[in-house]
Amino acid sequence: MKTKAVRSQRIAWLLRKEGFKIIDVVPNRRRPNLDVYIFEATPELCVALDTHIQNKDNKRDN
């Protein structure tokens, strides 16, 4: 099974609200105090993920 890792807790939460299941949660290798959320990489998930990434409200200000 192919998987997709999501580092953003907010985007993982939005995907979960849409019905996608988190299959695992692992520590972030770069920042161990944060988590990485693992989803099954389905075509529907990829479309939803791309939509959330493109949404300017979900982007972090630099």
C-alpha positions in Angstrom: 0.0 0.0 0.0 1.3 3.4 -0.9 1.2 6.0 1.8 1.3 9.8 2.1 2.9 11.6 5.0 1.3 14.9 6.2 3.4 17.1 8.5 0.7 19.7 9.1 -1.6 18.9 12.0 -4.2 21.3 10.6 -4.2 19.7 7.1 -4.3 16.2 8.7 -7.3 17.3 10.8 -9.1 18.7 7.7 -8.5 15.4 5.8 -9.8 13.5 8.7 -12.9 15.6 8.8 -13.5 14.7 5.1 -13.4 11.0 6.1 -9.8 10.0 5.4 -8.4 7.7 8.0 -5.0 8.3 9.6 -3.3 4.9 9.5 -0.3 5.8 11.6 1.3 8.7 13.5 5.1 8.8 13.7 7.5 11.4 15.1 8.9 14.0 12.7 12.5 13.2 12.0 13.5 16.9 11.6 11.5 18.1 14.6 10.9 15.1 17.0 8.5 17.2 19.2 6.0 17.2 16.2 4.1 14.3 14.6 3.8 13.2 11.0 0.4 11.8 10.0 0.3 8.8 7.6 -2.6 8.3 5.2 -3.2 5.7 2.5 -2.3 7.4 -0.8 -5.6 7.1 -2.8 -6.4 9.3 -5.8 -9.2 11.0 -3.7 -6.7 11.8 -0.9 -4.2 13.3 -3.3 -6.9 15.6 -4.8 -8.1 16.7 -1.4 -4.5 17.2 -0.2 -3.7 19.3 -3.2 -6.8 21.4 -2.6 -5.9 22.1 1.0 -2.3 22.9 0.1 -3.5 25.4 -2.5 -5.9 27.0 -0.1 -4.1 30.2 1.1 -5.8 30.0 4.5 -3.7 26.8 5.3 -0.4 28.3 4.3 2.0 29.4 7.0 3.1 33.1 6.8 6.9 33.5 6.5 
